[in-house]
Amino acid sequence: MNNSNETYRHYIPGIDVSVERYTANVPNDGKYYIVKEGKVVQNFRSMKHAEDMFKQLIAESGFKPKPQHSQKVNPVDETLERILSAKAIFWAEGPKQTKGRGKGGKGGRGGV
């Protein structure tokens, strides 16, 4: 991430800890803050150091994400979604009709 004024937030809801920058929860000074249970714990000038501390807090907490259950996908719904997506892309980016295209006219082939 560059040093612009972009908002940054990396949050783990299971343990209520985050790394934040330029959010409503932290001072607007460009530093990266570790926020735990709504309270600022520490701040860092670099995102790398803040993320290292963030990972350490997660490891110390013993947090394990909940396993993701895959859902069966209906092939008909998937095909329909693919067709509608392709259609939307075609009409958004496809060839555009222009007035008088291919009809010659004034100044067309052969001149006037």
PyMOL commands that place a pseudoatom at each C-alpha (Angstrom):
pseudoatom trace, name=CA, resn=MET, resi=1, chain=A, elem=C, hetatm=0, pos=[0.000, 0.000, 0.000]
pseudoatom trace, name=CA, resn=ASN, resi=2, chain=A, elem=C, hetatm=0, pos=[1.276, 3.465, -0.782]
pseudoatom trace, name=CA, resn=ASN, resi=3, chain=A, elem=C, hetatm=0, pos=[1.519, 6.409, 1.619]
pseudoatom trace, name=CA, resn=SER, resi=4, chain=A, elem=C, hetatm=0, pos=[-1.634, 8.138, 0.370]
pseudoatom trace, name=CA, resn=ASN, resi=5, chain=A, elem=C, hetatm=0, pos=[-4.587, 9.018, 2.566]
pseudoatom trace, name=CA, resn=GLU, resi=6, chain=A, elem=C, hetatm=0, pos=[-6.427, 5.777, 1.793]
pseudoatom trace, name=CA, resn=THR, resi=7, chain=A, elem=C, hetatm=0, pos=[-8.461, 4.130, 4.516]
pseudoatom trace, name=CA, resn=TYR, resi=8, chain=A, elem=C, hetatm=0, pos=[-7.132, 0.751, 5.604]
pseudoatom trace, name=CA, resn=ARG, resi=9, chain=A, elem=C, hetatm=0, pos=[-8.768, -1.805, 7.873]
pseudoatom trace, name=CA, resn=HIS, resi=10, chain=A, elem=C, hetatm=0, pos=[-7.879, -5.463, 8.403]
pseudoatom trace, name=CA, resn=TYR, resi=11, chain=A, elem=C, hetatm=0, pos=[-10.344, -6.908, 10.912]
pseudoatom trace, name=CA, resn=ILE, resi=12, chain=A, elem=C, hetatm=0, pos=[-10.925, -10.292, 12.543]
pseudoatom trace, name=CA, resn=PRO, resi=13, chain=A, elem=C, hetatm=0, pos=[-14.425, -10.286, 14.069]
pseudoatom trace, name=CA, resn=GLY, resi=14, chain=A, elem=C, hetatm=0, pos=[-13.905, -13.535, 16.008]
pseudoatom trace, name=CA, resn=ILE, resi=15, chain=A, elem=C, hetatm=0, pos=[-11.413, -11.853, 18.347]
pseudoatom trace, name=CA, resn=ASP, resi=16, chain=A, elem=C, hetatm=0, pos=[-12.356, -8.191, 17.740]
pseudoatom trace, name=CA, resn=VAL, resi=17, chain=A, elem=C, hetatm=0, pos=[-8.908, -7.046, 16.669]
pseudoatom trace, name=CA, resn=SER, resi=18, chain=A, elem=C, hetatm=0, pos=[-7.925, -4.894, 13.699]
pseudoatom trace, name=CA, resn=VAL, resi=19, chain=A, elem=C, hetatm=0, pos=[-5.213, -2.884, 11.991]
pseudoatom trace, name=CA, resn=GLU, resi=20, chain=A, elem=C, hetatm=0, pos=[-6.604, 0.503, 11.005]
pseudoatom trace, name=CA, resn=ARG, resi=21, chain=A, elem=C, hetatm=0, pos=[-5.450, 3.681, 9.311]
pseudoatom trace, name=CA, resn=TYR, resi=22, chain=A, elem=C, hetatm=0, pos=[-7.530, 6.762, 8.482]
pseudoatom trace, name=CA, resn=THR, resi=23, chain=A, elem=C, hetatm=0, pos=[-10.712, 5.316, 9.993]
pseudoatom trace, name=CA, resn=ALA, resi=24, chain=A, elem=C, hetatm=0, pos=[-13.101, 6.917, 12.483]
pseudoatom trace, name=CA, resn=ASN, resi=25, chain=A, elem=C, hetatm=0, pos=[-11.644, 4.719, 15.253]
pseudoatom trace, name=CA, resn=VAL, resi=26, chain=A, elem=C, hetatm=0, pos=[-8.062, 6.053, 15.082]
pseudoatom trace, name=CA, resn=PRO, resi=27, chain=A, elem=C, hetatm=0, pos=[-6.268, 9.419, 14.896]
pseudoatom trace, name=CA, resn=ASN, resi=28, chain=A, elem=C, hetatm=0, pos=[-5.891, 10.889, 11.417]
pseudoatom trace, name=CA, resn=ASP, resi=29, chain=A, elem=C, hetatm=0, pos=[-2.075, 11.001, 11.439]
pseudoatom trace, name=CA, resn=GLY, resi=30, chain=A, elem=C, hetatm=0, pos=[-1.132, 8.373, 8.846]
pseudoatom trace, name=CA, resn=LYS, resi=31, chain=A, elem=C, hetatm=0, pos=[-0.010, 5.741, 11.337]
pseudoatom trace, name=CA, resn=TYR, resi=32, chain=A, elem=C, hetatm=0, pos=[-1.287, 2.167, 11.459]
pseudoatom trace, name=CA, resn=TYR, resi=33, chain=A, elem=C, hetatm=0, pos=[-3.076, 1.334, 14.695]
pseudoatom trace, name=CA, resn=ILE, resi=34, chain=A, elem=C, hetatm=0, pos=[-3.783, -1.972, 16.381]
pseudoatom trace, name=CA, resn=VAL, resi=35, chain=A, elem=C, hetatm=0, pos=[-7.313, -1.761, 17.787]
pseudoatom trace, name=CA, resn=LYS, resi=36, chain=A, elem=C, hetatm=0, pos=[-8.509, -4.464, 20.174]
pseudoatom trace, name=CA, resn=GLU, resi=37, chain=A, elem=C, hetatm=0, pos=[-12.052, -4.513, 21.534]
pseudoatom trace, name=CA, resn=GLY, resi=38, chain=A, elem=C, hetatm=0, pos=[-12.527, -0.895, 20.427]
pseudoatom trace, name=CA, resn=LYS, resi=39, chain=A, elem=C, hetatm=0, pos=[-9.385, 0.430, 22.153]
pseudoatom trace, name=CA, resn=VAL, resi=40, chain=A, elem=C, hetatm=0, pos=[-6.132, 1.505, 20.496]
pseudoatom trace, name=CA, resn=VAL, resi=41, chain=A, elem=C, hetatm=0, pos=[-3.386, -0.836, 21.692]
pseudoatom trace, name=CA, resn=GLN, resi=42, chain=A, elem=C, hetatm=0, pos=[-0.361, 0.301, 19.692]
pseudoatom trace, name=CA, resn=ASN, resi=43, chain=A, elem=C, hetatm=0, pos=[0.618, 2.313, 16.612]
pseudoatom trace, name=CA, resn=PHE, resi=44, chain=A, elem=C, hetatm=0, pos=[3.207, 1.841, 13.889]
pseudoatom trace, name=CA, resn=ARG, resi=45, chain=A, elem=C, hetatm=0, pos=[4.598, 3.967, 11.074]
pseudoatom trace, name=CA, resn=SER, resi=46, chain=A, elem=C, hetatm=0, pos=[4.698, 1.009, 8.672]
pseudoatom trace, name=CA, resn=MET, resi=47, chain=A, elem=C, hetatm=0, pos=[1.939, -1.374, 7.670]
pseudoatom trace, name=CA, resn=LYS, resi=48, chain=A, elem=C, hetatm=0, pos=[4.388, -4.306, 7.760]
pseudoatom trace, name=CA, resn=HIS, resi=49, chain=A, elem=C, hetatm=0, pos=[5.175, -3.822, 11.461]
pseudoatom trace, name=CA, resn=ALA, resi=50, chain=A, elem=C, hetatm=0, pos=[1.492, -3.341, 12.293]
pseudoatom trace, name=CA, resn=GLU, resi=51, chain=A, elem=C, hetatm=0, pos=[0.528, -6.489, 10.369]
pseudoatom trace, name=CA, resn=ASP, resi=52, chain=A, elem=C, hetatm=0, pos=[3.304, -8.463, 12.121]
pseudoatom trace, name=CA, resn=MET, resi=53, chain=A, elem=C, hetatm=0, pos=[1.875, -7.459, 15.521]
pseudoatom trace, name=CA, resn=PHE, resi=54, chain=A, elem=C, hetatm=0, pos=[-1.649, -8.204, 14.259]
pseudoatom trace, name=CA, resn=LYS, resi=55, chain=A, elem=C, hetatm=0, pos=[-0.609, -11.746, 13.252]
pseudoatom trace, name=CA, resn=GLN, resi=56, chain=A, elem=C, hetatm=0, pos=[1.089, -12.235, 16.621]
pseudoatom trace, name=CA, resn=LEU, resi=57, chain=A, elem=C, hetatm=0, pos=[-2.110, -11.234, 18.470]
pseudoatom trace, name=CA, resn=ILE, resi=58, chain=A, elem=C, hetatm=0, pos=[-4.124, -13.659, 16.348]
pseudoatom trace, name=CA, resn=ALA, resi=59, chain=A, elem=C, hetatm=0, pos=[-1.666, -16.487, 17.048]
pseudoatom trace, name=CA, resn=GLU, resi=60, chain=A, elem=C, hetatm=0, pos=[-1.683, -15.745, 20.796]
pseudoatom trace, name=CA, resn=SER, resi=61, chain=A, elem=C, hetatm=0, pos=[-5.481, -15.788, 20.881]
pseudoatom trace, name=CA, resn=GLY, resi=62, chain=A, elem=C, hetatm=0, pos=[-5.648, -19.286, 19.394]
pseudoatom trace, name=CA, resn=PHE, resi=63, chain=A, elem=C, hetatm=0, pos=[-8.238, -18.079, 16.887]
pseudoatom trace, name=CA, resn=LYS, resi=64, chain=A, elem=C, hetatm=0, pos=[-9.226, -20.567, 14.192]
pseudoatom trace, name=CA, resn=PRO, resi=65, chain=A, elem=C, hetatm=0, pos=[-11.557, -19.483, 11.394]
pseudoatom trace, name=CA, resn=LYS, resi=66, chain=A, elem=C, hetatm=0, pos=[-14.777, -21.415, 10.989]
pseudoatom trace, name=CA, resn=PRO, resi=67, chain=A, elem=C, hetatm=0, pos=[-14.590, -24.001, 8.213]
pseudoatom trace, name=CA, resn=GLN, resi=68, chain=A, elem=C, hetatm=0, pos=[-16.309, -22.950, 4.999]
pseudoatom trace, name=CA, resn=HIS, resi=69, chain=A, elem=C, hetatm=0, pos=[-19.053, -25.286, 3.837]
pseudoatom trace, name=CA, resn=SER, resi=70, chain=A, elem=C, hetatm=0, pos=[-19.272, -25.528, 0.099]
pseudoatom trace, name=CA, resn=GLN, resi=71, chain=A, elem=C, hetatm=0, pos=[-22.740, -25.468, -1.357]
pseudoatom trace, name=CA, resn=LYS, resi=72, chain=A, elem=C, hetatm=0, pos=[-23.785, -27.502, -4.353]
pseudoatom trace, name=CA, resn=VAL, resi=73, chain=A, elem=C, hetatm=0, pos=[-24.199, -25.293, -7.380]
pseudoatom trace, name=CA, resn=ASN, resi=74, chain=A, elem=C, hetatm=0, pos=[-27.181, -25.818, -9.630]
pseudoatom trace, name=CA, resn=PRO, resi=75, chain=A, elem=C, hetatm=0, pos=[-25.725, -26.244, -13.157]
pseudoatom trace, name=CA, resn=VAL, resi=76, chain=A, elem=C, hetatm=0, pos=[-28.734, -24.495, -14.741]
pseudoatom trace, name=CA, resn=ASP, resi=77, chain=A, elem=C, hetatm=0, pos=[-28.318, -21.434, -12.515]
pseudoatom trace, name=CA, resn=GLU, resi=78, chain=A, elem=C, hetatm=0, pos=[-24.583, -21.367, -13.171]
pseudoatom trace, name=CA, resn=THR, resi=79, chain=A, elem=C, hetatm=0, pos=[-25.111, -21.542, -16.952]
pseudoatom trace, name=CA, resn=LEU, resi=80, chain=A, elem=C, hetatm=0, pos=[-27.761, -18.840, -16.858]
pseudoatom trace, name=CA, resn=GLU, resi=81, chain=A, elem=C, hetatm=0, pos=[-25.496, -16.586, -14.797]
pseudoatom trace, name=CA, resn=ARG, resi=82, chain=A, elem=C, hetatm=0, pos=[-22.641, -17.134, -17.267]
pseudoatom trace, name=CA, resn=ILE, resi=83, chain=A, elem=C, hetatm=0, pos=[-24.882, -16.315, -20.270]
pseudoatom trace, name=CA, resn=LEU, resi=84, chain=A, elem=C, hetatm=0, pos=[-26.264, -13.156, -18.654]
pseudoatom trace, name=CA, resn=SER, resi=85, chain=A, elem=C, hetatm=0, pos=[-22.779, -12.029, -17.721]
pseudoatom trace, name=CA, resn=ALA, resi=86, chain=A, elem=C, hetatm=0, pos=[-21.476, -12.595, -21.263]
pseudoatom trace, name=CA, resn=LYS, resi=87, chain=A, elem=C, hetatm=0, pos=[-24.470, -10.710, -22.663]
pseudoatom trace, name=CA, resn=ALA, resi=88, chain=A, elem=C, hetatm=0, pos=[-23.875, -7.762, -20.347]
pseudoatom trace, name=CA, resn=ILE, resi=89, chain=A, elem=C, hetatm=0, pos=[-20.198, -7.637, -21.309]
pseudoatom trace, name=CA, resn=PHE, resi=90, chain=A, elem=C, hetatm=0, pos=[-21.050, -7.824, -25.008]
pseudoatom trace, name=CA, resn=TRP, resi=91, chain=A, elem=C, hetatm=0, pos=[-23.492, -4.935, -24.869]
pseudoatom trace, name=CA, resn=ALA, resi=92, chain=A, elem=C, hetatm=0, pos=[-21.236, -2.857, -22.646]
pseudoatom trace, name=CA, resn=GLU, resi=93, chain=A, elem=C, hetatm=0, pos=[-18.042, -3.367, -24.655]
pseudoatom trace, name=CA, resn=GLY, resi=94, chain=A, elem=C, hetatm=0, pos=[-19.191, -4.784, -27.995]
pseudoatom trace, name=CA, resn=PRO, resi=95, chain=A, elem=C, hetatm=0, pos=[-19.379, -3.063, -31.357]
pseudoatom trace, name=CA, resn=LYS, resi=96, chain=A, elem=C, hetatm=0, pos=[-21.389, 0.129, -31.491]
pseudoatom trace, name=CA, resn=GLN, resi=97, chain=A, elem=C, hetatm=0, pos=[-23.810, 1.000, -34.285]
pseudoatom trace, name=CA, resn=THR, resi=98, chain=A, elem=C, hetatm=0, pos=[-23.215, 4.345, -35.952]
pseudoatom trace, name=CA, resn=LYS, resi=99, chain=A, elem=C, hetatm=0, pos=[-25.659, 6.351, -37.984]
pseudoatom trace, name=CA, resn=GLY, resi=100, chain=A, elem=C, hetatm=0, pos=[-25.358, 5.763, -41.723]
pseudoatom trace, name=CA, resn=ARG, resi=101, chain=A, elem=C, hetatm=0, pos=[-22.767, 3.066, -41.348]
pseudoatom trace, name=CA, resn=GLY, resi=102, chain=A, elem=C, hetatm=0, pos=[-21.974, 1.440, -44.694]
pseudoatom trace, name=CA, resn=LYS, resi=103, chain=A, elem=C, hetatm=0, pos=[-24.489, 3.519, -46.687]
pseudoatom trace, name=CA, resn=GLY, resi=104, chain=A, elem=C, hetatm=0, pos=[-22.073, 5.818, -48.446]
pseudoatom trace, name=CA, resn=GLY, resi=105, chain=A, elem=C, hetatm=0, pos=[-23.606, 9.260, -48.809]
pseudoatom trace, name=CA, resn=LYS, resi=106, chain=A, elem=C, hetatm=0, pos=[-22.113, 12.682, -49.253]
pseudoatom trace, name=CA, resn=GLY, resi=107, chain=A, elem=C, hetatm=0, pos=[-18.373, 12.443, -49.545]
pseudoatom trace, name=CA, resn=GLY, resi=108, chain=A, elem=C, hetatm=0, pos=[-18.536, 8.683, -49.614]
pseudoatom trace, name=CA, resn=ARG, resi=109, chain=A, elem=C, hetatm=0, pos=[-16.807, 6.431, -52.111]
pseudoatom trace, name=CA, resn=GLY, resi=110, chain=A, elem=C, hetatm=0, pos=[-16.346, 8.102, -55.439]
pseudoatom trace, name=CA, resn=GLY, resi=111, chain=A, elem=C, hetatm=0, pos=[-16.938, 11.592, -54.086]
pseudoatom trace, name=CA, resn=VAL, resi=112, chain=A, elem=C, hetatm=0, pos=[-19.563, 14.106, -55.132]
for i in range(1, 112): cmd.bond("trace and resi %d" % i, "trace and resi %d" % (i + 1))
show_as sticks, trace
zoom trace
